Amino acid sequence: MKNLLLLLLLTSAAQPAAAYNLSDPETAATVLTLLTGVAWLALLIVPFGPGIIELFYPRDKMPLNINWNFVKDPFYFFKSFRALMLAKSYYFPKDSGTVEIQLSRPEKVDVFRRMEGAPEVNYPNIVYAKETLTCGEGSVFVKEVYSLGDITSGPATVFRAAGAEGAFTLGAGTQITRWAAAEGPMLAGENVSLGVSAASRKSLALSAGCSFHALFAPEISTGPSAADLPPPPALPGDTELPPCRTEGLLVTRAPVRLLAGTELIGSVKSHSSVTLEDGVKVSGGIFAEGDIFVGRNCRVAGNVFAQGSVAINHGTEIGAAGGIKSVVAKRRILLGGGVKVFGHISTQGRGEVLKA
Amino acid sequence: MVLALLILKIYVNIVIALMVLYIARQFRFTMNRMSGEQKMYYQDIMDSDMPSVTVLVPMHNEELVALNVLERLLDADYPKERLEIIPINDHSEDKTREILDKFAAEHPAIRPLHRYAGRRGKPAAINEALQRATGEVIIVFDADYRPPRGILRDIAVCFKDPEVGAVMGRVVPENVGANLLTRMLDLERSGGYQVDQQARYNLGLLPQYGGTVGGFRKSYCLHTVDGEKVCFDPNILTEDTELTIKLYLQGKQVVYANRAECYEEVPEDWDVRGRQIRRWARGHTQVMFRYLPQIYRSKMLTRRQKLDGMLLLVLYAMPPLFFLAVAALMVLFFAGEPAYATLLPVFFLTVAFNAFGNFSAFFQIGAATFIDGSTYRIRLLPFLMMNVFFNGIYISDGVIDAALDHVSGRATVWQKTMRFRKK
């Protein structure tokens, strides 16, 4: 049928063309003009072709997806995984053993009452501990880990993701690929990599060399052994706030420097950088389009937010006990020793506790 | 005669220069979005001390949609003690009043305002509601919107920055699949928000508060008129554009929150759409008449911001300027200047096709659908050529309305956009 149509089309097109004498220059010019017109029209219509197909046979006519129920929750992954595990725990053995369950695909779960792993063991399945979980140096957990009690990892352990209903102690050099969460306190030894997010309901203590992207705990603290960063040098164009008690909002396009001992009742916003010298107190937040440097023993009651980097030196506190405040930087966050942040720390780049 | 022709030639060249400027601006935005550095919004801030919020929902005969928006707002993830919802029944003649009263009886956070006296319209309604609003931050949703759970927090958190005066979220059409018009509006919205607004935010220019799915800080916006504290001039039909410009002139900022997304219902009828853009063009041009010189003289804005602000305000005046330039070309042709008439229309059409007449340029829409991952809807892009002329005509009408408003000082009448949601 298709061939027949093609033949008809060709013969009907050939018939009038044959009737023309193309050696006549006038006729040839007319035919050329007609063909050009047809080609022009075709080129004009062609771009609409895919659109016409999409219009009559739509493949992409649904509205863009909006997550209706999204709320910011640092424990989101832990809660989701816990719910999955507890829902399936009915099928788990009373003591220890391996069981296969259906999650998004069939998964094996190694169930332990109290797990005390030897060093250098590779765990290929999900691990579920009914009491506590302790693993030896160099253990590798390929899948998620969940413990109804504490988790204590030996040095250089690798977790994909782990959640504990109790305390979570991460040995030096431990690596988290995705998330770590604990209902109890979380303690990270030296050079621990805390993955995409780490959260604790109680407290989160970081040793020197720890790296992170997002942290959450009522109290996040760094160990005393971490080093300090030198403050950026003062430049002639800087807006300086003298060391006295000042009230109000400080909003400026220039870099801002709050000199040592300044007490500001209000917030700071700069389109450039903000530097707090040692011992500065700010009752509000600090916002900068550039970098923020916070010196030693400062107190900032509000949030610290930078489109650049944030560096916080020894003895400084951000927020206050009982509340939640944030330190957010797009590029990088560097924390010195003895720093306390009450709430949340987040960066799209890399966060790091300085080494001694 | 020679002088008249010279003026026409100068006029045509000025219009061309303006259009090239718009192309350059929109191309810059597109490149920024595709390969430039993206500025972070405040969504990562977690704070136990969120500002008190009043959500205003202006409603005129909204019985079809009132239920949805209120249910969604009651489900919002925001501290209940810091949240107040004021649905504004603005001279409704249907069952809007009954629906609001029923909700208010069941939920103390909902405190409806029934208006049956005074001037009708969104600016006047919001002014009256502001008299009783207790929130430090005012968030506005149109009645046909369906806010997701986390959006109030995402919008309100930016006010922790003391410089922020207003914030705009992203509007996403919900009834995309209804017909060709809704599908084209979906593309326009993508380009306008995903590329244009975000790029203006990235580049430190003037992202725009859009009057819905956004909020403003009450203390920065109120001023006293006849002993009453008001925020908006009821004669201005685009109170959102006016607020944007007023904030920038005060040295405050408007920020854009691409993550704060909310569904809206776009017009399914060409006539309704035409009236809607005519109103937008009228209001926008009213703001242009009032604020263009102030932007030029402002000491609060950088040079780049001034240029962006002026281009933003002149945007709706471009279609009538373009049509006048076409008329000028015809005059030049008949006056014996064929070069202008034969060469420039091609250029004009190319420029028009790429840069304006739509609410965002074609390359912006292409980039936006790419970022959104919408693989097939981008095929409808050529159909937007129709919109160049359709929008151009209605926008020109709106600009003429505004010019007459400006000259005569007549009062404007608010026209509500018709809803299409089924019962």
Chai-1 contact restraints between the chains, C-beta under 6 A:
chainA,res_idxA,chainB,res_idxB,connection_type,confidence,min_distance_angstrom,max_distance_angstrom,comment,restraint_id
A,P47,B,P382,contact,1.0,0.0,6.0,A-B,restraint_1
A,F48,B,P382,contact,1.0,0.0,6.0,A-B,restraint_2
A,P50,B,R379,contact,1.0,0.0,6.0,A-B,restraint_3
A,G51,B,R379,contact,1.0,0.0,6.0,A-B,restraint_4
A,G51,B,L380,contact,1.0,0.0,6.0,A-B,restraint_5
A,G51,B,P382,contact,1.0,0.0,6.0,A-B,restraint_6
A,G51,B,F383,contact,1.0,0.0,6.0,A-B,restraint_7
A,E54,B,Y376,contact,1.0,0.0,6.0,A-B,restraint_8
A,E54,B,R379,contact,1.0,0.0,6.0,A-B,restraint_9
A,E54,B,L380,contact,1.0,0.0,6.0,A-B,restraint_10
A,R59,B,Y376,contact,1.0,0.0,6.0,A-B,restraint_11
A,D60,B,S374,contact,1.0,0.0,6.0,A-B,restraint_12
A,D60,B,Y376,contact,1.0,0.0,6.0,A-B,restraint_13
A,D60,B,R377,contact,1.0,0.0,6.0,A-B,restraint_14
A,K61,B,V176,contact,1.0,0.0,6.0,A-B,restraint_15
A,K61,B,G177,contact,1.0,0.0,6.0,A-B,restraint_16
A,P63,B,E174,contact,1.0,0.0,6.0,A-B,restraint_17
A,P63,B,V176,contact,1.0,0.0,6.0,A-B,restraint_18
A,L64,B,V172,contact,1.0,0.0,6.0,A-B,restraint_19
A,L64,B,D372,contact,1.0,0.0,6.0,A-B,restraint_20
A,I66,B,P148,contact,1.0,0.0,6.0,A-B,restraint_21
A,I66,B,E261,contact,1.0,0.0,6.0,A-B,restraint_22
A,W68,B,P148,contact,1.0,0.0,6.0,A-B,restraint_23
A,N69,B,R149,contact,1.0,0.0,6.0,A-B,restraint_24
A,F70,B,G150,contact,1.0,0.0,6.0,A-B,restraint_25
A,V71,B,D77,contact,1.0,0.0,6.0,A-B,restraint_26
A,V71,B,R149,contact,1.0,0.0,6.0,A-B,restraint_27
A,V71,B,G150,contact,1.0,0.0,6.0,A-B,restraint_28
A,L249,B,P162,contact,1.0,0.0,6.0,A-B,restraint_29
A,V251,B,E163,contact,1.0,0.0,6.0,A-B,restraint_30
A,S267,B,P162,contact,1.0,0.0,6.0,A-B,restraint_31
A,K269,B,P162,contact,1.0,0.0,6.0,A-B,restraint_32
A,K269,B,E163,contact,1.0,0.0,6.0,A-B,restraint_33
A,G285,B,K160,contact,1.0,0.0,6.0,A-B,restraint_34
A,F287,B,D161,contact,1.0,0.0,6.0,A-B,restraint_35
A,N303,B,I45,contact,1.0,0.0,6.0,A-B,restraint_36
A,N303,B,K160,contact,1.0,0.0,6.0,A-B,restraint_37
A,Q307,B,M40,contact,1.0,0.0,6.0,A-B,restraint_38
A,G323,B,S48,contact,1.0,0.0,6.0,A-B,restraint_39
A,I324,B,M46,contact,1.0,0.0,6.0,A-B,restraint_40
A,I324,B,S48,contact,1.0,0.0,6.0,A-B,restraint_41
A,S326,B,I45,contact,1.0,0.0,6.0,A-B,restraint_42
A,S326,B,M46,contact,1.0,0.0,6.0,A-B,restraint_43
A,V328,B,D44,contact,1.0,0.0,6.0,A-B,restraint_44
A,V328,B,I45,contact,1.0,0.0,6.0,A-B,restraint_45
A,K330,B,M40,contact,1.0,0.0,6.0,A-B,restraint_46
A,G343,B,M46,contact,1.0,0.0,6.0,A-B,restraint_47
A,H344,B,M46,contact,1.0,0.0,6.0,A-B,restraint_48
A,S346,B,D44,contact,1.0,0.0,6.0,A-B,restraint_49
